[in-house]
Each structure stands twice: as structure tokens, then as C-alpha cells.
Amino acid sequence: MNSISLHIVLAAGGTGGHMVPADVLGQVLRARGHHVALVTDERGLKLPGLFDGVPRHVIPSSTLSGGPLGWLRAWKTIREGRAAASRLYESFHPSVVVGFGGYPVLPAMLAARKMGIATVIHEQNSVLGRVNRLLARKVDMIATAYADVKWLPSATLEKTVMVGNPVREEIRALREQPYPALSDEGLFRVLVVGGSQGATVLSDIVPDGLGMLPPNFRSRLQVTQQCRPEDIERVRETYARLGIPAECATYLEDLPQRLAWTHLVIARSGASTVAELTTAGRPAILIPFAAATDDHQTFNARDIVEAGGARMIPQDRFTPVELAKQMQKLGLEPQALANAAGRARSVGWPDAANRLADLVEELGYSRIGWNVETRAFEDA
């Protein structure tokens, strides 16, 4: 640990894709002795289990939509958010502000830039998000989860570093565990997840698709499925009718433990999901969210699919029949699944959180004039 602590603000919009990697980085920075505060929106406060013990601040923010009148209203809200962030910085004195995407990041970063505070944005997806697109040329450093990021301005490449996407320590620990044993007659455990909010299309398709599997395969299934609250009862009823043992929940607090014994994951290809699959080494069938901005979930899945660690089904071709076909191709050959797990693992970046923390520390120390090697201020 270095001899001087930094004050660092993390800014993230209130979805799991932004908040989870921000929380992971916060844990690493606090373990290194730094002081961390969070800037988010109301949604961010509602996600359970994140930023425990960290001061959390909600600032005004707005989407940039609605035509000229909508833009004027949004800019007024953004200015209010920038003022609120400035007041926080005047009392907390951060040396670095790190943004993870989402609309609260824009006023937080504008305030930091105006006050001369060092700035970093982290892009979790393989397509630069809208807010990060607005900020890319203005910030000091850009950290990415992919080597090739669409819409990243060429003028920013010199200040761009690939670090990967931070995942929870419990997920990183799975990397050191072997892929769960799978025999021709043993249980076949399937985990179905749709991101932090669930996905209705998975509730619509997956139970019926699993029900189309041959009886000897279907009888081996043990399913855990995350569902939206409005979908959960009908999903339970469908599995009961099909005779498939299934546990359904709206939120899986013990996801790392579930992933540990899972043989196959069926999921969206959000950035956090792909990072967890590639870190832990679990094969998957991925269904990108068709309405995702710039189709970024399709691009997120590219590396793991090309490596042979996952199969991708576009949403417009995602039917019970297609799912059953892909399940049989994967599930009837235990060694093929184990090989796919290894290929998924081969494209993971398990040390992403530490790599991002190193980048933030380096920028923070240089901004305050602290020399890590001499453990003294440069002008001392």
C-alpha cells in the first residue's frame, strides 16, 4: 500500500451493468486504503448489496432526448447536477473522478473538468455508450473492456487503455475451480439470467425450449431462472407442467454460488454477464438484447463466441425449437461442454479490477504530485 490515501469519486448510472463494476473497483480502492464516494441516480440506490459503507450521493441528471425543447430541459437539469457535484467535490476533495456510463456521469464529469480534477471513464461494452461518447475527448484517460470499441474516436487512442471489465471477487474465485463434473446420466444444471432486471423473452422461450428436449435429457435438467416479477408465476407453472425441476427468483443474491455448479448458462450478453462467464469459464447460449443501443450486446458476445465458449442466437431467431436444437448440440457431449468452458475462460480478464485501480491510482498520484517510488511530493 502506498503511503498516502486518495479521495476518489465513482460516478455510475443506476443499472447493474454500470453499478457492479463501479462497486468492484470501489472495493479494491478501499482495500488499498483510499477513500471512495459514489455519485448515482435514484435507481442506483435501489440495487441491493452494492457500495456498502460508501457515502452515496444522488445528483440531478437527464436523458438527452425530446428534440430542441427536451434538450433545453435536459441541459437545465444537467447544470443543476453539475452544481451539486461541484458542492460535493468542494467538501470531499477528490483527486480523481471515475465514470462508468449512464446519465449521472455527465454532470459529474463536467464538474470535475471545470474544477481541474483528473477524470477517467470506463466503458464496459464493445460499443462506446452515449454519455461516454460525449465525454471521450474531454477526459484524461479512457479504460475499456474490449480491444476494439466501436465509436471510440481515433483522436483518443493514445489515452485509451484496455483493462477488462471488473467482476466480483466471488466470480474471480471460480476461475481456480474446475468445471463441474458432468456425466451422461448425471444432473445437468442450467442457469438462466437476463441481467439485473430480468428478460421476459427468456421467460417466454426457455421453459418451452427445454420442454422439447428428448425425455432422457429433459429428465436430467435442474434449472435456476431469474424472472421479472410479472413473469415468475407463469414460468413456475410451465416448468411444473413439463416436469422440470426449477427454482425461479426475481433476483439471485447468491449468483456466484449458482454459477459455480452450473454446466450451461442461457443469458443476455450484457457486459457484466459476458465478463463473469469469461472470468469463471462457463459455456453459454447468448441472446443479445435486440433493442440495446447500437446493438452493443451482439458485439459484446463476439469474443466469447469466436473463441468457441458460447453460441449466439439473435432474438428474432430465438424460438423454443432453436433453443432445443442448440441445447442438444452442446448438452449431449460432456467433453464438448468442458472444452467450451475452457475456451470461454481463455478470453477472460480476471485482473480487470486491479488493472483499473492501478490506472486510477497512477492518475491520482500524478495529479497531486506524489511520487510513489520516493514516497514524497515531487516538490518537497
VENDAPE-V944892 format. One record per pair of residues at least 24 apart in sequence whose C-alpha atoms are under 8 Angstrom apart, sorted by sequence separation. I is the first residue (numbers start at 1). J is the second residue. D is the distance in Angstrom with one decimal. If there is no record, write none. Layout:
I_J_D ; I_J_D
This chain:
60_84_7.7 ; 96_120_7.5 ; 98_122_7.3 ; 100_124_7.6 ; 125_149_7.6 ; 126_150_6.3 ; 127_151_6.4 ; 128_152_6.1 ; 203_227_6.6 ; 221_245_7.0 ; 222_246_6.0 ; 223_247_6.3 ; 224_248_5.9 ; 225_249_6.5 ; 226_250_5.3 ; 227_251_7.8 ; 286_310_6.9 ; 288_312_7.7 ; 290_314_7.7 ; 19_44_7.0 ; 26_51_7.5 ; 59_84_6.1 ; 82_107_4.4 ; 86_111_5.5 ; 106_131_6.4 ; 113_138_7.8 ; 127_152_7.9 ; 219_244_7.0 ; 226_251_6.3 ; 284_309_6.9 ; 285_310_5.6 ; 286_311_6.2 ; 287_312_5.9 ; 288_313_7.5 ; 290_315_6.2 ; 8_34_7.4 ; 10_36_7.2 ; 12_38_7.8 ; 14_40_6.4 ; 59_85_6.9 ; 81_107_5.3 ; 82_108_5.9 ; 85_111_6.2 ; 86_112_7.3 ; 105_131_7.3 ; 109_135_7.9 ; 113_139_7.6 ; 218_244_7.1 ; 226_252_6.9 ; 271_297_7.4 ; 274_300_7.2 ; 278_304_7.2 ; 283_309_5.2 ; 284_310_4.7 ; 285_311_4.9 ; 286_312_4.7 ; 287_313_5.2 ; 288_314_6.3 ; 289_315_7.0 ; 7_34_6.1 ; 8_35_6.2 ; 9_36_5.7 ; 10_37_6.2 ; 11_38_5.8 ; 12_39_6.5 ; 13_40_5.5 ; 14_41_5.9 ; 23_50_6.1 ; 81_108_7.1 ; 200_227_7.1 ; 270_297_5.7 ; 274_301_6.9 ; 282_309_7.5 ; 283_310_5.4 ; 284_311_6.4 ; 285_312_5.7 ; 286_313_6.2 ; 287_314_5.7 ; 288_315_6.6 ; 5_33_5.9 ; 6_34_5.0 ; 7_35_4.8 ; 8_36_5.0 ; 9_37_4.9 ; 10_38_4.9 ; 11_39_4.6 ; 12_40_5.3 ; 13_41_6.2 ; 14_42_7.1 ; 15_43_7.2 ; 23_51_5.7 ; 78_106_7.5 ; 79_107_6.9 ; 82_110_6.4 ; 83_111_7.1 ; 101_129_6.8 ; 103_131_6.4 ; 198_226_6.1 ; 199_227_6.7 ; 200_228_6.7 ; 203_231_6.7 ; 207_235_7.0 ; 269_297_5.2 ; 285_313_7.3 ; 287_315_5.9 ; 5_34_4.8 ; 6_35_6.2 ; 7_36_6.0 ; 8_37_6.5 ; 9_38_5.8 ; 10_39_6.2 ; 11_40_5.9 ; 12_41_8.0 ; 14_43_4.6 ; 15_44_6.5 ; 78_107_5.5 ; 82_111_5.1 ; 86_115_7.8 ; 102_131_6.3 ; 106_135_7.5 ; 198_227_5.2 ; 199_228_6.6 ; 203_232_7.9 ; 268_297_7.7 ; 269_298_7.1 ; 271_300_6.4 ; 2_32_7.9 ; 5_35_7.0 ; 9_39_7.1 ; 13_43_7.8 ; 14_44_3.6 ; 20_50_7.2 ; 101_131_6.1 ; 109_139_8.0 ; 198_228_5.2 ; 208_238_7.6 ; 270_300_7.0 ; 274_304_7.8 ; 309_339_7.9 ; 310_340_6.9 ; 1_32_5.8 ; 13_44_6.5 ; 14_45_7.4 ; 16_47_7.5 ; 19_50_7.7 ; 101_132_6.0 ; 190_221_7.1 ; 192_223_7.6 ; 197_228_6.7 ; 200_231_6.9 ; 204_235_8.0 ; 207_238_6.5 ; 211_242_6.0 ; 269_300_6.4 ; 287_318_7.4 ; 309_340_4.4 ; 1_33_7.2 ; 12_44_7.8 ; 15_47_7.9 ; 188_220_5.5 ; 189_221_5.9 ; 190_222_6.2 ; 191_223_6.0 ; 192_224_6.1 ; 193_225_6.1 ; 194_226_6.7 ; 203_235_6.2 ; 207_239_6.2 ; 269_301_5.9 ; 308_340_5.8 ; 309_341_5.9 ; 14_47_7.7 ; 187_220_4.8 ; 188_221_4.8 ; 189_222_4.8 ; 190_223_4.8 ; 191_224_5.0 ; 192_225_4.5 ; 193_226_5.1 ; 194_227_7.6 ; 211_244_7.8 ; 309_342_7.2 ; 186_220_6.5 ; 187_221_6.0 ; 188_222_6.0 ; 189_223_5.9 ; 190_224_6.3 ; 191_225_6.0 ; 192_226_6.1 ; 193_227_7.7 ; 309_343_4.8 ; 310_344_7.1 ; 185_220_7.2 ; 187_222_6.7 ; 189_224_7.9 ; 308_343_5.8 ; 309_344_4.0 ; 307_343_5.8 ; 308_344_7.0 ; 309_345_7.7 ; 307_344_6.8 ; 304_343_7.6 ; 307_346_7.8 ; 63_103_6.3 ; 124_164_7.8 ; 304_344_5.6 ; 307_347_7.4 ; 62_103_6.1 ; 124_165_5.9 ; 285_326_8.0 ; 61_103_5.8 ; 62_104_7.6 ; 61_104_5.1 ; 304_347_6.6 ; 60_104_7.1 ; 303_347_7.0 ; 59_104_6.8 ; 61_106_7.8 ; 61_107_7.0 ; 198_250_7.3 ; 283_337_6.7 ; 196_251_7.6 ; 283_338_8.0 ; 283_340_5.5 ; 282_340_7.5 ; 283_341_4.8 ; 282_341_4.6 ; 281_341_4.9 ; 282_342_7.7 ; 281_342_5.9 ; 283_344_6.3 ; 281_343_7.5 ; 282_344_6.3 ; 41_104_6.3 ; 281_344_5.1 ; 282_345_7.2 ; 40_104_5.7 ; 281_345_4.0 ; 39_104_7.2 ; 40_105_7.6 ; 202_267_7.8 ; 279_344_7.9 ; 280_345_6.4 ; 281_346_7.8 ; 39_105_7.8 ; 278_344_4.9 ; 279_345_5.7 ; 191_258_7.5 ; 277_344_6.8 ; 278_345_4.6 ; 281_348_7.8 ; 191_259_7.3 ; 277_345_7.5 ; 278_346_7.1 ; 279_347_7.9 ; 280_348_8.0 ; 39_108_7.5 ; 199_268_8.0 ; 278_347_6.0 ; 279_348_4.6 ; 278_348_4.3 ; 279_349_6.2 ; 191_262_6.3 ; 277_348_7.9 ; 278_349_7.5 ; 279_350_5.3 ; 189_261_7.2 ; 190_262_5.8 ; 193_265_7.6 ; 195_267_7.7 ; 189_262_5.1 ; 190_263_6.1 ; 191_264_6.4 ; 192_265_5.8 ; 193_266_6.5 ; 194_267_5.5 ; 195_268_6.7 ; 264_337_8.0 ; 275_348_6.7 ; 188_262_8.0 ; 189_263_5.3 ; 190_264_5.1 ; 191_265_4.8 ; 192_266_4.8 ; 193_267_4.9 ; 194_268_5.4 ; 263_337_7.6 ; 275_349_7.5 ; 188_263_6.4 ; 189_264_6.7 ; 190_265_5.8 ; 191_266_6.2 ; 192_267_5.7 ; 193_268_7.1 ; 195_270_6.8 ; 190_266_7.4 ; 22_100_6.6 ; 195_273_7.2 ; 21_100_7.9 ; 180_260_7.5 ; 19_100_7.6 ; 180_261_5.8 ; 182_263_7.7 ; 18_100_5.5 ; 174_256_7.9 ; 179_261_8.0 ; 180_262_7.2 ; 18_101_6.2 ; 180_263_6.7 ; 18_102_7.2 ; 179_263_7.7 ; 7_92_7.1 ; 9_94_6.3 ; 171_256_5.6 ; 7_93_6.5 ; 8_94_5.0 ; 11_97_7.2 ; 170_256_5.9 ; 174_260_6.3 ; 7_94_4.5 ; 8_95_6.1 ; 9_96_6.5 ; 10_97_5.9 ; 11_98_6.0 ; 12_99_6.0 ; 13_100_7.4 ; 6_94_7.2 ; 7_95_5.8 ; 8_96_5.1 ; 9_97_4.7 ; 10_98_4.9 ; 11_99_4.7 ; 12_100_5.0 ; 13_101_6.1 ; 14_102_7.2 ; 6_95_6.5 ; 7_96_7.2 ; 8_97_5.9 ; 9_98_6.2 ; 10_99_6.0 ; 11_100_6.2 ; 12_101_5.7 ; 13_102_4.0 ; 8_98_7.6 ; 10_100_7.7 ; 11_101_7.7 ; 12_102_5.9 ; 13_103_5.9 ; 12_103_7.9 ; 13_104_5.6 ; 12_104_6.4 ; 13_105_6.8 ; 11_104_6.8 ; 12_105_5.8 ; 11_105_5.3 ; 11_108_6.8 ; 179_281_7.6 ; 179_282_7.6 ; 175_279_6.1 ; 167_272_7.3 ; 171_276_6.5 ; 174_279_7.9 ; 175_280_4.5 ; 18_124_7.6 ; 165_271_7.6 ; 174_280_5.1 ; 175_281_6.5 ; 17_124_7.6 ; 165_272_7.2 ; 172_279_6.2 ; 173_280_7.6 ; 174_281_8.0 ; 167_275_6.9 ; 171_279_7.0 ; 172_280_6.3 ; 212_320_7.4 ; 166_275_7.7 ; 167_276_6.4 ; 171_280_6.0 ; 212_321_7.2 ; 165_275_6.1 ; 209_319_7.3 ; 210_320_7.5 ; 164_275_8.0 ; 209_320_3.7 ; 213_324_5.8 ; 167_279_8.0 ; 208_320_5.7 ; 209_321_6.0 ; 212_324_6.1 ; 205_318_7.5 ; 209_322_7.7 ; 210_323_7.6 ; 205_319_6.1 ; 206_320_6.6 ; 209_323_5.6 ; 210_324_6.1 ; 205_320_5.4 ; 209_324_5.1 ; 213_328_7.4 ; 217_332_7.9 ; 206_323_7.3 ; 25_166_6.8 ; 24_166_6.2 ; 24_167_6.3 ; 21_165_6.7 ; 22_166_7.9 ; 24_168_5.9 ; 21_166_5.0 ; 125_270_7.7 ; 21_167_6.2 ; 125_271_5.4 ; 20_167_7.5 ; 21_168_7.9 ; 124_271_5.7 ; 20_168_8.0 ; 124_272_7.6 ; 184_332_7.5 ; 184_333_7.9 ; 184_334_7.1 ; 183_334_6.5 ; 182_334_5.9 ; 179_338_6.6 ; 179_341_7.1 ; 129_293_7.8 ; 127_294_7.2 ; 127_296_5.4 ; 126_296_6.3 ; 175_345_7.7 ; 125_296_6.6 ; 126_297_8.0 ; 125_297_7.6 ; 127_299_7.3 ; 126_299_5.8 ; 126_300_5.4 ; 125_300_6.1 ; 172_350_6.0 ; 16_195_7.5 ; 17_196_7.7 ; 16_196_5.4 ; 15_196_7.2 ; 167_350_7.5 ; 165_349_7.2 ; 166_350_7.6 ; 164_349_5.4 ; 166_351_7.5 ; 167_352_7.6 ; 163_349_7.7 ; 164_350_7.9 ; 166_352_4.9 ; 167_353_7.1 ; 164_351_7.7 ; 165_352_5.5 ; 166_353_4.5 ; 164_352_4.7 ; 165_353_7.1 ; 163_352_5.2 ; 164_353_7.9 ; 163_353_7.9 ; 163_355_5.7 ; 163_356_6.0 ; 143_356_7.3 ; 120_360_7.4 ; 118_363_7.0 ; 118_364_6.8 ; 118_367_6.8 ; 21_272_7.7 ; 20_272_7.7 ; 17_270_7.1 ; 17_271_6.4 ; 17_272_5.7 ; 16_272_7.9 ; 98_360_7.8 ; 96_360_7.1 ; 96_363_7.4 ; 96_364_5.6 ; 95_364_5.4 ; 95_365_8.0 ; 95_367_6.9 ; 95_368_7.0 ; 28_353_7.0 ; 28_354_6.9 ; 25_353_5.5 ; 29_357_6.4 ; 24_353_6.7 ; 25_354_7.7 ; 28_357_7.0 ; 25_356_7.3 ; 21_353_7.9 ; 25_357_6.5 ; 6_361_7.8 ; 6_364_7.0 ; 6_365_7.8 ; 2_372_6.9 ; 3_375_6.5 ; 2_375_7.6
